[in-house]
Amino acid sequence: MAQKRDKAASDDRGLEARASSGLAPWVGLIRETLDSGIATELGLLLHQYRGALDEDIPLQGAETIRTDDALADALRLMREDVLVTFVR
């Protein structure tokens, strides 16, 4: 029983590590863009297209995240159709 629990915890850590490594390019893009001074904010929207690509996207909300916060966590927790604006 304990071995199964340990294996499940190890599998969860492995999935989390792979997800975090997949987010690294996004974290880098956000930080580099804002640190460069090219932009003072950068917005991202997660949306699953279910119809035509030119369909209207009804926003379900908006959030502002500071780049000194845990960006990988913010990206991992993004919700569909919520505009997330990253600022310095």
N, C-alpha and C positions, 0 to 999 in steps of 0.2 A: 504494500500500500504506500509506504513512504517512498519507495523507488519510483512509483508511478507519479506521485506528487512532485518529486524532484525533477523527473523528466519533463512533466508538463510545465513547470516553472522555467526550466532550461529552454524548452521550445518557445515559450512566450518571450523570453529575453532575446532569443535568436530572431524572432519575427520583429521585435522592436528595434533591434540593431540594424536589420536590413531596411526597415522603414526609415530609420533616421539617416542611414547612408544615402537613401534615395532622395531625401530632402536636402542634403548638403548643397547640391547645385542651386537650389532655390534660395537657400539661406545666403549663399555667396552672391547670387544675383541681386537680391534685395539690399544687402549690405554694401556691395560695390556701387550700385546705382545711387543710393542715398549718400554714401560717403564721398562720391565723386563730385557732388554738387550739381549734377545734371538735372536732378529732380529733387524736390523737397518732400515728395510723397510718392508712393507706388501702390497701386491698387491691384488686387487679385480677386477673381471671382471663380468659384468652382461651380460648374454647371454641367449637367448631363443632358445632352440634346436628345430629344425624343421625337422630334418632328423636323420641320424644315430648319435649315441653318439660319434663316433670317427671321425666325420666330422671336417675339418679344420675350424678354426674361423678366418675370415679375420678381423683384428683389424681396427677400424675406427679412431683410435687416441690413445693418452696417455696423462695423466695428473698426476701431482704430487701435493699432498695436505699435508700441514704441520699439525701435530696433535694439534697445538695450534689454528688452525682455527676451524670454526664451523663444526665439524664432521658430526653431524646429517644432516645439510643442504647439505654437500657434498655428503653424501650417498643418500639423497632424490633426488638430482639432477643428479645422475649417469645416463649416457646414455648407451644404449646397445652397446656392442662390443668396448667400450673405456676402456682401462686398466687404472685403478686409483691406483697409488702408494702412500701410506701414509708413511710419514717420520716424525721423531721428529724435 
